[in-house]
């Protein structure tokens, strides 16, 4: 006869697996969108920035 008790340890294991699986599916599109937006904005490009003199713009881009 199989014991059908559901103890706390089994509950925590099953819910943590469910939460990790669901969380990873939901955050994947957000991370892809953030990477795409960063690439479009040119945040990681060192060089003159619009609205600054060439030297100050390069300094601002390096500080970012």
N, C-alpha and C positions, 0 to 999 in steps of 0.2 A: 504494500500500500504506500502510495506516494504522499509525502508530507507537503501540504499546500500552504504552509505558513509563509507569510511575506514579512521578512524582518527588515529592520532599518538599514542594514548594510546592503541588501539587495536593492532596496528602494533608492539609496544614494547612488549606487553603481548605475542603475538603469536611467535615472533622471540626469545624471551627469553626462552620460553618453548621448542622450537625447538633446540636451542643451548644447553640447559641443557641436554636434552634427547640425542642428538648426542654426546656431550662431555662425558657423563657418559658411553656410549657404547664404545667409543674409548679408554678411560683411564683404563677400567677394565682389559683388557689383559696386559697392561703395568704394572699395580700394582701387578698382579699375578706373572708376570715374575720377577719383582724386589724382591718380597718376596722369590721366589724360589731361585734366585741367592744369596741372603743374607744367606739363610739357607745352601746352598752348600758351601759358602766361610767360614762359621763358624765365622762370624764377632761378633756375640753376645755371644760367648763362652769365659768365663774367664779361662785362664790357660796358660801354657807355649806355646810360639809361635816359629815356626821354624825359625832358624837363630839367635836366642837370647839365652842367658843363661836362665835357668828355672825361676829365680827370675825376671829378666828384661823382659822376655817374658810375664810373668803374669802381670807385671806392665803395659806393652804396651797394653795388651788385655783389662785391666780395663780402661785405658785412652780412648780407642776407644769407 
